[in-house]
Amino acid sequence: MEFVDYYQVLGLDKNTSDEAIKKAYRKLARKYHPDLNPNDKEANKKFQQINEANEVLSDPEKRTKYDQYGKDWKHSEQFEQARRQGQPFGGGRGGSGTEFSGSFEPDGFSEFFSSMFGHGGGRSRQSFRGQDYEAELKLSLREAAQTHQQTLKVNDKNVRITIPAGVENGQRIRLKGHGAPGTNSGPAGDLYIGFTVLPDPQFRRDGADLYTTSEIDLYTAVLGGEAMVDSLNGKVKLKVAPGTQPGTNVRLKGKGFPVYKKEGQNGDLFVTYKVNLPVNLSEKEKQAFTELAQLKK
């Protein structure tokens, strides 16, 4: 297995801070994201390496193991167990039962684990679980409001998934067994998909509730009447009470966003009225408003 220097992948050195790791990951992930590099296999490969590097280096426990054991950091527990039991290891650095007090370079670890689990002394080959993959999926608000299927390309493989209605922005789901294949017939890793729900020009979402505005003219606000309001499922006719003030809120129960994995349940839709004042009045209209003003005195 070829050694991959995760620090080099992110363009950092070993003594870098956690915050620097986050910044480097975000910058490179945007640059090499598959959405911005369609049909570019090299960019896709680079994106996978960036995700792997971030997964390891952003986790303090994993980073410590990686710094100590290199690419064999996943097998550190087996190494420690062998060391405690005084098993021989390490390219002739010690005899049987002798504990090694130095440190291995990456190739040294490979030799150790190969001899311990693969080819040394008739030992049986031990299987290991494959690496997990990370993917991001961007959805519009209206897409997130409907249960639907999409196909993702992960590591040159098409993965068809069903997205339940009501997914949240930032939510992650796990697809078991869709990660990297395991070693020596070990189980495959998992695929974690993070959802980004894009802002909508008409609706603001808060959990399962939606917020929007509806414009009504001055005459409807003063005298009352009807207003047509958009919802995710079409237009809804509302009665406007006489004397409705600008900024008045109306709640439409059950007309909001679907509740995640609770079929048939929706949040509420909150409508705020915006009153449009008339402009470019005719002389007759001005006279009418003048007379109204006189009546109020």
N, C-alpha and C positions, 0 to 999 in steps of 0.2 A: 504493500500500500504506500503510495507516494505521500511524503510528508508535506502538509500544507501549513505554512506559517500564517496563522490568523492575524497576527499583528501586521505582517507585510500586506496581507489582503486589504486591510483597512488603512494602510499607509501610516502606521503608528509604530512606536517602539514599545518595548516590554514594560517600561516604567510609566506609561501613559495613565491618565486619570479616567475614572468612570465617565465623567462628563464628556471628555474628549472622544471616548469610544462611541457614545451616543451621537455626538455631532457628526463624526466621520461616517457612521452607519447611515444616518439620515441623508447625508449628502450623496453618498455613493449609491444608496438604494434608489433615490430619485433618478440618478444619472443612468443606471443600468436596468431600470424597471422594464419588464417585458412589454408593457403598454407603450413605452416610448421607443422600444427597439424591436418591433415586430419582425419575425423571421430572421433574427440575428442570433445564431446559436452561441456565438462567443459571448455576447452580452448576457444571454440567459444563463450560461455557465458561470459567468462572473457574478451575476445576481445571486445564484445559489450559494456560491462561496461567501459572498458578503453576508447572507443570512446565517450561514453556518458559523462564520466568525463572530457575528454579533450574539448569536445564541450562547456561545461558549464564553466569550469575554465579558458579556454584560451580566453574567451570573457569577457572583463571588466564589461560590464553591467550585463550579466548573472551571473557572479561570485559574484557581489555585492548583487544581489537578493538572490542567493543561500546562501551566508554567513548570510544573515539576516532572510530568511524564511525557510531554509532547503529544504526538498524535495517538499514543496509546493511553491517553488520560481516562478513557472509558473503562479500561481494565485495571485501574489503580487498586481497586479492592483486592483483586486476585494477586496482584504484585505484593501488596502489603501482607496478605495472608501467607504467601509463600515465604516472604522475608521473616515473618514471625515464627514460621515452622522450620526455619533454617534450611530451606531447600536451595540447591545450587542454582545459580543463574549468572548470566552476564559475561559471555564471551571469554571465559577463562580467567576472570578476575579473582575467582576464589574457588577453593575446593569444595567437596561435598560437605554440607553442614556449616559452611563458613558464611557469615553475614557480611554483605558488602556495605561499606560505610561511605562510599563516594556517591557520585551521581552519574546517570546514564545520559548519553546523547540520544537523539531520536532513533538512530539506527541501532544503538545498543538495546533499546527497549524492544525493537522489532525482533532482534535475535532472541531475546529472553522469552517473549511471548510465543514466538514460533517454536522454540524448543520445549516450552512448558505445555503448550496446548496443541501443537501441530505435529512436530516431527521428533521430539526428544524422548528417549528412553521408553518408547512404547506407550506413552501417555495418549489418552483419547483426545480427539479434537473437540474443543469446547465451542459452542455456538454463542453468538452475540447478536443482540437486537440491532437493527439498522438505524441509521440517523433519521431524525424527524425533519420534515420539510415545513417551510413557512410560505404562505402565499397571501396576497392581498386581492380583494375583489371590491370594485367600486360599483355602487348601486345608486340609482336615482331614488328619490323618496317614493315615487309611485311604483317602482320595481320592488322596493322593500316592503310595500304594502300588499304584495300578491305572492302567493306560493307559486314558484316557477322553477324551471330547470335551466341550468347553464353548464357549459363545458369549459373547463380550465385545462390549459396545457402546463403540466408540471414535469420538469425533467424529460422533455420530449414525449411525454405520454398524455393522452387526453383523459381527463377525469370528469365524468358527468355527475353533477350533484343536484339535489333538490333543495332549494332555499325556502324555508318556511316563512310565511308572512309574519311581519312584525319584528324582524331582526333589528338590533340597535346599532348605532354608529359605534365602532370600536369593539363590537362583539366578536368572539372567536369561537369557531366550532372545530371539532376534531373528527377526521376521517381515519379510522383505524386501518392500518396496513397499507396506506397509500404513500408512505415515505420510502426511504432508501431500503434496498433489500438487506437482509441480515447476513452475517458471516457464518459459514459452515452450517447452513440450513437453519439459522436462527430466524426469528420472526422479523418481518419488515417493520420499519418505523412508521410513524403516523404523519398525517398531513394536517397542519393547523391552518385554517383559513380565517383571516381577519377581514371584517367588513367595514368599509367606509361608505356611509350613507351621505350623499352629496346634498348641500343646501338646496331648498326648493324656492323658486321665486314667489310662490303664492302662499305657501303654508310654512309655519314654524312648528316644529315638533317638540313636545316635552313628554317623554315616555310614550303613552298611548293617546295623549291628548294633542289636538291640533289647534292652531291659532291662525286666524286670517282676518282681513278687513273687507268691508263692503261699503261701497259708495252709494249714498242716497242724495237726492236733490233737496234743496231747502223746503220746497213745498210739501214733499212727502214727510220730511222731518216735522214740519209744523202741523200739517193737517192729518197725518197718518196715511197709511196705504200699504203697498206691498213692495218687497225687494227680492230679487233673485240672487241667491248666494251659491257660489261654487263649493262643492265638497269633492272628496276623492271619488265618489260614485255618481257624480253628475250634479246638476243644479237642484237647489232646494228653495221653495217659495216660502218667504217669511212675511208675517204681518208686522207692520211698523206702527207702533202706538203713536197717537198724536202727541206733539211736544217732545219727541225724541231728541235728546241732546247729543252733540258730538262726543264721541268716545264711549257711548253706551255699549255695554257688552251683552250679548245674547248667547246662551248655552244650548247647543243642539246635542241632546244625549244620544250616545251610540253612533254618532256620525264622524267619529275621529279615526285614529289609527288602529289596525288590528293588534290584539294582544298576542304576544309571541306564544305559539304552540297552544293557544286556547281558541279553537275554532268557533266562530260565531260571536266572539266577544270583541268589542271595540271600545276605545276611549271616546271622549266627547270632543265636539268641535265648538270652539269659542269664536264668535264673530263680533268684531268691534266696528261700530258704524262710524263712517267718515262722512260728514255733511259737506257737500259741495255748494258753495255760495254762487249765485248767478253773476255772470259778467256780461259786459256789453249790453246793458239794459236799454230798451227802447224808451222813448219819452213817456209813453203810456205806463210802462212798468215803473219808471222812476216816480211818476205821479202817484201810482198806487201805493208804493212804499212810503212816499211822503204822507199820504193820507193815513196810512196805518200808524206812522210815527206820531201824527197829530192825535190819533185816537188814544194813544198810550199816555198822553200828557194829562 
